[in-house]
Amino acid sequence: MKILLVEDHEVFAAVVIEQFLAGHDVTHVRTVAEARAVDPASFDVALVDFDLPDGKGDAVVLWLRGTRADLKIVATSSHQPGNEALRRAGADAVCAKADFAELPSVLERFTAE
């Protein structure tokens, strides 16, 4: 699976990629601007954090939805209000950072659809 990971915390992103996404092709970006610079057609799934250095992740979700409506998007904020904002913007699922052990099963649901 080709995954876009929008996450500004380098160490957390590295751990997620190593522990939960090792079998996938992951592109990691850190900002709203970097996310907007990629081609959404290149990905099967986007994992989007809410608090980013240059804005909020809901702007990324809205942009992805406007560019590619069928892309699966997972909200990955560490706090509930951030995940709720990402869902309102169009995220298909939530996997809070505290629950990242569940990430593989969230991704499996997308491949089963």
N, C-alpha and C positions, 0 to 999 in steps of 0.2 A: 504494500500500500504506500502511496506517496502522500506524505503528511507535511503540511505547513504548520510549524510551531511558532506562535507569536508570543514571546515571553522575554521580558527584559532581565530577569535574574539569571546570570550566566551559570552559576553553580547548580541551581535548581534545574535549568534546562539540560545541562550535561547529565545530571542524575536521571532525569526522566528519559532521555534518549538512551542511556545505557541500560537502565533497569526495565523500562516498559516499552520502548520503541525500537529495540535493537534489531528486530527483524524487518524493519521498515526503512524506506528511503525518506529521510527527514531533512527538510530545509528549515533552519532556525533563523528567525528575524527578531529584532529587539524593539522595534518602534512601529508606530502607525505608518510613517513614511516608508520604511523598509517593506512593510507588508504590501503597501500599494504599489511597490516597484516590481513585485513578482507577477507572473502570469497565473491567475487562478485556474486556468485550464490544465495546468501541470499537476494538479493535486486531486486526490480523492477525498481528503479530509483536512480541515483546518482546526487546530487547537488554539483558542484565543484567550489570553489573559485580559483582565479589565484595566488594571492600572499600568499604563505605559508611560515612558518618559515624555513623550510629545503629544499625549492625548489619552483617550479612553478606548478600550477595545470594542465598545459598541460601534464606534465609527468604522472599525475594520470589518465588523460583521455586516453592517449596512452596506459598505462598499462591496464586500464579497457577494452578498445577496443581489445587489444591483448588477454585478458583473456576471455572476454565474449562480443562478437560482438553485441548481441541483447539487451544489457542493455541500457535503455534510460538514457541519460546524459544531464543535464542542466547546462550551464555556468552561474555562479552567481557573476562575478566580479563587483566591483564598478566602473571600468573604461573600456571604449570601447576597447582599445588595448588588455587588458586582455581577454575580451570576444571574441575578434576576434582570439586570439591565441588558446583559448579553442575550438572554432568552427573549426579552421584548424586542431586541434588534433583529432576531431571527435565528439564533442558535438552535440546533436540533436537540441537543442533549447537554447535560451538565455533569462534569466530573470535577468537583472541588479538589483543590490541591491536597487537602487532608485525606481524600479518598482515592488517590492516584493508583493504588493497588487494583482498583476496579477499572482502570483505563483499558486494559486489553479486552474485557468483556463489553465495554461500551463500543469499542471499535469492531468487535465481532458482530454486534447487532447490525452495524452498517453493511458488512459484507453479506449478511444473511438476507438483506432486503432486496 
